[in-house]
Amino acid sequence: MMFRLDVPTKRGSVLNGVLFRQEEKRVSDTVMIAITGIHGNFYSNPFYYNIGDTLNSGTIDFIYAQTNDAFGKIETVNVNTGKKEIIGSWNERFSYTDEDINAYLSFAEEEGYAHIILAGHSLGANKVIYYLSRHHDPRVEHFFLLSPANLTYMMSGVTEREKLLIREQVERGDGEKMLPFPFMGWVPCIASTAYDWQFSGLLNNVHTAKDGDFSQAEQITHTGALLVGTYDNFTDGDPSAFFRNLNDHMPAAKKTV
């Protein structure tokens, strides 16, 4: 069975998720929360249905957890102001990560789940790494990272001219205005959102290079599992090496597979 979730964040924005569970009332003690990536919705990633149904068959509940950027634009109502707002990949800020993940964890805690697995797919996996590096949250029992996004690879097509335009627009105080071009060639967004991608480093936490910045992964004390597809083209042709590189920087690497 599937149930729509409207999960409010501290800033008032409401995130729309879906709860998969066998009965209307909770019967399982375990839930997996899957943080989605950019445009990581049911329409672009229908495998979420299969994940939810499969886990339910094993008496594990599943929360498909959309964050601010699951779609280009999402119309909602801010619970703090009562006003309509439009959120999405066009105006996401990476600093929302803590609030977004905490909102779903708080929902699961209030539902009474004894065991919470925090998962993330694509950019959602980067968000889980970021969150767990900053919060040794006892509510989370394990993590599950599915194909984290290699942001350096994703942004490799951004030209020096475009980088300069992003920086100049933010520095002159126009960060909330739309860029005159789609970032990475496919994301229409405000300059501040593009700045977060290109310059903040907040979610640029997985790399193919051995000397990449793995300082966030090095702070994670939770254990969990890593999964990447053999055809993942964000990994410079070697998915196994990509994940071994990440795993080697985790304090609990021997317990992480």
N, C-alpha and C positions, 0 to 999 in steps of 0.2 A: 504494500500500500504506500501511496505517496501523499505527503501533506505539505502544503506551502508554508514557508516560514517567513515572517517579517521581523527581522532582527534589528533593533535600534542600536546605533553606536552612541558613544559619549557625545559626539558633535551633533547628534540628532538625525543624521542621515540614516535611512532605513535600507538594510541589505536584504534582498530577496533570496532565500534558499529553499531547498526541498529536503524534507525528512523522509527517508525510506525506512519503514519498519513493518513488521508482520501484523501488528494489531494497532487499533486506534490509541490504546493506552500502552505505555512502555512495559515490555515484558523482558527485554534484554538488559543486562548490566553493562554492555560494551557498545560504544559507538565510535565510528570513524568519521572525522570531520575533514572533508577534502576542500582545501582552499583553491579556487580556480585561478587560472592565468588570464592574461589580457584576451578579451573576446572568448573566454573559455566557458561558453554556455552550452546548453543542451543541443542547440542547433549546430554548433561547430564541433562539439565533442560528444556525440551520442553514446559513447562508451560509458558515460556516467550512469545510464540506465542499467547496463549490464553489471557494473560494479555494485550498484545498489541492490539489484535483484540477487546477485550471487552472495553478497554478504548477508542479506536477509535469509537466504536458504541455510546459512550457517548460524542463524540467530544472532547476528551482529547488525545493529542499526547503522545507517549511513546518512550523513548530512552533506548534500551537495551545497557548498558554501560559496555563493557568489560574493565577490568583493566589488569595489567601486567600478572596476573596469571590465566586468563580464560582457558588457555590450558597449557600443559606441556611445549611446545616450540612453538613459533610463529616467522616466518621469516618476517622481515620488513626492512624498510630503515629509518635511523635516519635523520630527516629533518635538523638538525644542522650540521652534519658532511657529509651527503650525502653517508654514508657507510651503507652496509648491517649489520644488527644486529639480533641476536636471543634473544628474550625476552620470559618470561613465568614463570611458578611456580618454575622453576629450578634456577632462579636468581633474583626473585623479592626481593626488599627491602621495608620494611614497611614504611620507610620514604618517599616513592614515593606517599603515599596516598594523601597528600595535592595537589601535582601537578596533579595527575590523576583526582581527583574530580573537581578541579578548571578548568581543560581543558574542561570537559563536561559542567560545569556551564557557562563557557565563550562562548561555542558554542550556548547554549540555549539563552544566553543574546544577542548574535549577531543576532540570528534568530528573536529576538523581542518578545519573550514570556513574558507576563505580570505576569504570575503565574507559579512558578517552585516548584515542589514537589520533594525533594531529597529522594530517596528510596534506600534500600540496602538489599540484600539477603545473608544469611549466613555470611561469612567473610566480604562481602560487607557491611552488616549492622554494623559490628564492625568498618569498615572504616568510615561510615557516623557518628557514635558516635565520633570517634576520630577527624574527620574534624570539626564537629559542636562544639566540646568542645574547639577548638582552634580558630575558626573563626565564629563570630556572623554575618554571611554573609547575608546582606539584600536581596540578590537575591533569597534566599531560603525562601519560604513562610511557608512550613510545611515539616516534615520528615515522612517517613513510613519505619518502621523496620520489616523485615520479617525473623524470626528465626535467630537471631544473633548466632554466633558460640561460644560455650563454650570452649575456647582454653584449659583450664585446663583439661577438659574431653578428648578433642581430643588428647592431648599429654600425657595422662595417661600411655600409653604403652611404652613411651620412657624410656629406661633403664638408670640407673646411669652411666654405662659405656659409653653409647652413648652420654649422656650429657657431660661427661668429654672429649670425643673425639672431640665434636663440639667446646667446649671452647678452648681446646689445639690447634686445627687447626687454629682457628681465632687468638689466641694470638701469634702464631709463624709467622703470616703474610700470611697464606695460605687460607684466607677467601674466595677468589675467585675460589678456586679449589673445585671440586666435593667431597662430602662426600663419604666414602667407603661403605656406606649403605643408603638405602632409609629412609628419615626422616619419622617418624610415621609409617614406614612400607610400605608407598605407594607414597612418594614424593621424587624422585631423585633430589637433589639440591646441590648448593654450600654451604659451611659451614656458610657463612655470612647470607644466607637466613634462614637456620635452627637456627642460633643464634638469629635472630630477633623473630622467633616464640617462642623459648624456654626461652630467657633471657631478651629481650628488654622491654616487658610489654606494648609496644605501642598499640597493638590491643587486649590485654587481659583485656577487659573492661566490660564484663558481667559475672556474677557468680551465682551459686546456693546458696552459703553461704551468710548469712546476713551480715557478717563482711568482705566480699570481697571488693576489691578496686574499688569503683564506682566513683572515683574522676573525671573521664572524664564526666560521665553522669551528675554529679552535676554542671558542667559548661555549660550545654546546656540550652539556653534560648528560643529556638524554641519550637513550639508545634507540635504534630503529632499523629501518631497511631502506635500501636504495634500489630503484628500478629504472632502467633506460631501454628504449627500443634499439634494436640493432641497426635500424635505418635512420636514427636520429641525426639529421644533418647539421645540428648545432655543435657537434662534438669533434669537428675536424677529422672525421672518418674513423675514429676509434672510440666508440661508446664505452667499452670496457676500461680503457685507460683514463677516460674522462672521469668516470666514477671512482676508480682506484685513487686518482689524484685527490678528489674530494675526501674520500674516506680516510686517506693517510693523514689528513689534517684534523680529524676529529678525535678528541680525547678518549672517547669510548670506541675507537675504531675496531678493536678486537671483538667487540660485542655487536658491531654494526655490520650488516652484510648487504 
